[in-house]
Amino acid sequence: MCQVFDFNGEVEVKVVYQSKYYTVARATERLENNREISAEGIARRSRMDSDNPVLGKEIAEGRALKALYNKVNGLRVNARIQKAADLLSNF
């Protein structure tokens, strides 16, 4: 199954740390009001896995994108809830 992420701004994904067993990637979205939202993804290699740093990079980047997507959607949902609460408080 493939997930398609829909971001509104420019998204940058880069590896910030890579060792023999761990890879950490950060995904950052730049919003229209010059704000940045970022999230991290971590991949851990078992001692039984083959030594393939490209695979760790791909997994960490995918997890960072998924975390960023969930974070951005959470902010959008919270903004909608706050707007609805404000509208209801006017009654």
C-alpha positions as CSV (number, residue, x, y, z in Angstrom):
1,M,0.0,0.0,0.0
2,C,1.3,3.4,-0.9
3,Q,0.3,6.6,0.9
4,V,0.2,9.9,-0.9
5,F,1.0,13.0,1.2
6,D,-0.5,16.3,0.3
7,F,1.5,19.3,1.6
8,N,0.7,22.9,1.0
9,G,4.2,24.4,1.2
10,E,7.7,23.4,0.2
11,V,9.0,20.2,1.9
12,E,12.6,19.4,2.4
13,V,13.8,16.0,3.6
14,K,17.3,15.3,4.7
15,V,19.3,12.8,6.7
16,V,20.7,14.5,9.9
17,Y,22.5,11.5,11.4
18,Q,23.6,8.1,10.1
19,S,25.6,5.4,11.8
20,K,26.0,1.7,11.3
21,Y,22.7,0.9,13.1
22,Y,20.7,4.2,13.2
23,T,19.5,6.7,10.6
24,V,17.6,9.9,11.5
25,A,15.9,12.1,8.9
26,R,14.1,15.4,9.3
27,A,11.3,16.6,7.1
28,T,10.5,20.3,7.1
29,E,7.6,22.2,5.5
30,R,7.8,25.9,4.9
31,L,4.4,27.5,5.2
32,E,3.2,30.7,3.5
33,N,3.6,32.8,6.6
34,N,7.4,32.0,6.9
35,R,6.7,29.4,9.6
36,E,8.5,26.0,9.5
37,I,7.1,22.8,10.9
38,S,9.5,19.8,11.1
39,A,9.3,16.2,12.2
40,E,11.8,13.4,12.5
41,G,11.9,9.8,11.4
42,I,14.2,7.1,12.7
43,A,15.3,3.8,11.2
44,R,17.1,1.2,13.2
45,R,19.0,-1.7,11.7
46,S,19.0,-5.1,13.5
47,R,22.3,-7.0,13.7
48,M,20.6,-9.7,11.6
49,D,19.8,-7.2,8.7
50,S,22.1,-6.7,5.8
51,D,24.3,-3.6,5.9
52,N,22.4,-1.4,3.5
53,P,22.5,2.3,4.4
54,V,20.3,3.3,1.4
55,L,17.4,1.2,2.9
56,G,17.9,2.9,6.3
57,K,17.8,6.3,4.6
58,E,14.6,5.5,2.7
59,I,12.8,4.2,5.8
60,A,13.9,7.2,8.0
61,E,12.8,9.7,5.3
62,G,9.5,7.9,4.8
63,R,8.8,8.0,8.6
64,A,9.8,11.7,8.8
65,L,7.3,12.5,6.0
66,K,4.6,10.5,7.7
67,A,5.2,12.2,11.0
68,L,5.2,15.6,9.3
69,Y,2.0,14.9,7.5
70,N,0.3,13.8,10.8
71,K,1.6,16.9,12.6
72,V,0.4,19.3,9.9
73,N,-3.0,17.6,9.7
74,G,-3.3,17.8,13.5
75,L,-2.6,21.6,13.4
76,R,-5.3,21.9,10.7
77,V,-7.8,20.0,12.7
78,N,-7.1,21.9,15.8
79,A,-7.5,25.2,13.9
80,R,-10.9,24.0,12.6
81,I,-12.0,23.0,16.1
82,Q,-10.9,26.3,17.6
83,K,-12.8,28.2,14.8
84,A,-15.9,26.1,15.4
85,A,-15.6,26.8,19.2
86,D,-15.3,30.5,18.5
87,L,-18.4,30.5,16.3
88,L,-20.4,28.6,18.9
89,S,-19.3,30.9,21.7
90,N,-21.0,33.8,19.8
91,F,-24.4,32.3,20.3
